[in-house]
Amino acid sequence: MTQSLTRGGRPFTKRELRALKSEREAQRERERWQPRTESDAEQESRRWRAEVEARKAWPGNRRVARWIEGRLEKAGLGVRRNGYDESGASQYLQVSRDGEYLLTVRIADHASPPGGGFSIERQERHGEADVDLYPGCGFDWREAVAKVLARTEEESRWL
């Protein structure tokens, strides 16, 4: 025996069933776009505000690249900049010690996509950097030198 949906003892009409279906779909859509709890909304809001503040404090890709390059050279590392000085887009620093390549540092105003960025000018993919530095990455751009130096120590152990 099959059960049918009823309302007050009588079966639903097709029109009523369509209305119920669209009402359920509308409720699902509302739930989908609403944060599940207030704490989720608060966390998202804090994360968004932190990223906005980080972007405001970001001095620019070229400036950060030059600053990091100078600090790494003072630490005795070889640094070759590979970026787009005219456009100010992503900057790449290739770090080496005694001529041996150690790692690549990417400096940009956004996170790197999986697999690395693509250069329209050069028509080639850069590949993923070992250190990706951008506003909202979780550490201040001035702390990047410490991160890079720690990473170069790890990499030089494998040489």
N, C-alpha and C positions, 0 to 999 in steps of 0.2 A: 504494500500500500504506500503510495507516495503522499508526502505532505505538501500542501500548498500554503503559501503565505496568506494569512487572513487578517482582516481588520474588522473587529466587532462581529465576528461570526460569518462574514461574507468575504469572498476572495477579492484580492486587490485587482483593480482594473489595470490595463496596460499603462494608462496615463499615470496612475499612482505609482506603479513600479518604476517608471522612468524618472519621476520626480524623486523617489527615494534613492535611486541610483545616482542621480546627479547631486543630490544632497550629500550622500556618502563620499562621492568623489571630491566635492568641494571641501568637506571636512578633512579628508586626507591631504588635500593640497594645502589647506591652512596649517595643518600639523607639520607638514613637510618643511614649510618655510618659517615656522616659528621655532625658536630655541626650545629644547625640551624642558629646561628648568630655568629659573631666574639666575642661578649661579652660572649656568652655561652662558647666558646673555652677558652677565657681568664679566666673565672671563674673556669672552670675545671682544667686549668693549675695551677692557684693559689692554688686550693684545693689540687692538687696532690703534688705541691712543699711543701706546709705546712705539709702534711703527711710525706713526705720524711724527712723533717727537724725534725719533732717530733720523727720519728724512730731513727734518728741519735743521738738525745739527750736522748733517753730512756736508763736508766742505767741497765736495766735487771729486770725481774719479781721478783726474790728472793730479790734483793737489795731493790726494791721499797716496797715489802711486809714487809721486816724487818723494814724499815724506818717508814712506816705507823703504823705498830704494836707498835713500841716504842713510837710514838707520842700519839697514842690512849691510851696506858697504862698510860702515864704521865697525861692524861686527866681524869684518874680514871675509864676507861672502861676495861672490861675483853675482851681479844682477844685470840682466838684459831686459829692457822694456820692450814689449811687443804689443802695441796698442794703436789707437787712432787719436793722435794728439789734436788733429784738426776738429774732429767731431766731438771729442770728449766722451765717447762711448766707452765701453768696457776696456779696461787696461789689463794687460797680462805681464807679470814679472816672472822671468825664468831665473831661478836661483841656482847657483852652482858653488862648489867649494873645490879649489885647486883644479879647475877646469872640468870637473865631473858634475854633470847635471844632477840636481837633487829634487827639485819640485817646481811647480808652477803656482803662482798666486794670481787669482782673478779678482779684480776690483771693479765693481759695477754698482749701479743704482737699483738693481733688482737681482733676485736669486737666479742662478743659472738653471736652464731647463735640463732635464735628464739627458745625458749624452753630450752635454756642452752646447755652447752657443754656435751660431752660424754667421760667418762674415759675408755680407752681401757683396762688399767691395772685392774681396779675395775669392769668393765663391768656394769657400771651404769651411768645414766644421772645425772648431777649435779643440773639441774634446773637453772632458771634465778637468777642472783644475783641482790641485791637491788641497788648496786653501781657497775658499770662496768667501769673499768679503763684500758685504753690502749692508745698507741700513736695515736693521731688524734681524741681522744674522745671529744675534745672541751675545755679541761682544763688541766693545767700542773699537773704532778703527785704530786708536792709539795702542790698544791691547793686541792688535794684529801682529806687531813685531814679535812680541813674546810668543805668540802662537806659531808664527813662522819659524822662529829660532828653535823652538821645541820640536817642531816637525822636521827641521833640517838635521837636528841631532838624531832623530829616529832614522831618517833616510840614510845618513852617512854611516850608520852602523852596518848597513847592508852592502856598502861599497867594498 
